[in-house]
């Protein structure tokens, strides 16, 4: 898989890894902040998304809220 990413997307895993993960973390935080129904902090929302597939799908917009 990494070879495919390197060749097809010209992705350099070593040099861009930190930046790529930082972007993913920001995207995740934005998704968690958009959930106005949950009256808990971001840490709890993140844990809830890990444990609850329905909540995770809802955050990604894969199913109705």
N, C-alpha and C positions, 0 to 999 in steps of 0.2 A: 504494500500500500504506500509506504513512504517513497519508494522508487517511482511509483506512478505520480504521486504529488510532485516530486522533484522534476520529472520529465514533462508531464502534461501542464502543470501550473507554474513551472519554474520557481518552485518553492524551495528555499534554502532553510532546512529545519534548524540548523545551528544558529544562524544569524538572526532569524526572524521569530524564533520560538517565544521569547519573552514578550515581544510586541503582539504576536498573535494571541497569546493567552490573556494579555491585558485587554485586548479588544473583546474577547469572549466574556471576560469578567464584567466589562462595562455593559455589554448587551444583556447579560443575565441580570444585572442590577436594574437596568431599565425595565425589563419585563416584570421583575418583582415589584418595582415601584408602581407600575400601572394597575396592579390589583388593589382597588380601593375597598373591596369587600372585607378583606382580612384586616382585622384590627390588632395585628401583632407586628413586631419588628421584622426587618429584612432577614435576620438570621433565622427566625422561626419560619418565615415564608420559604426560605431556601430549604430548610429541613423538611418542611411539609411537601415541597415539590419533589424531593428525593424519595419520599415514602408513599406518596399518593399519586398514582398515574393519572387519575382524573384531573386533579389540580394541575399537574404538569402539562397535560394536554390543553387545559383551559388557558394557562399562561401563554402557551404557544399559539393559541387561537385555533386549535384543531377541533374544538367542540364548543357548543353553546355554553355560556356561563351559568 
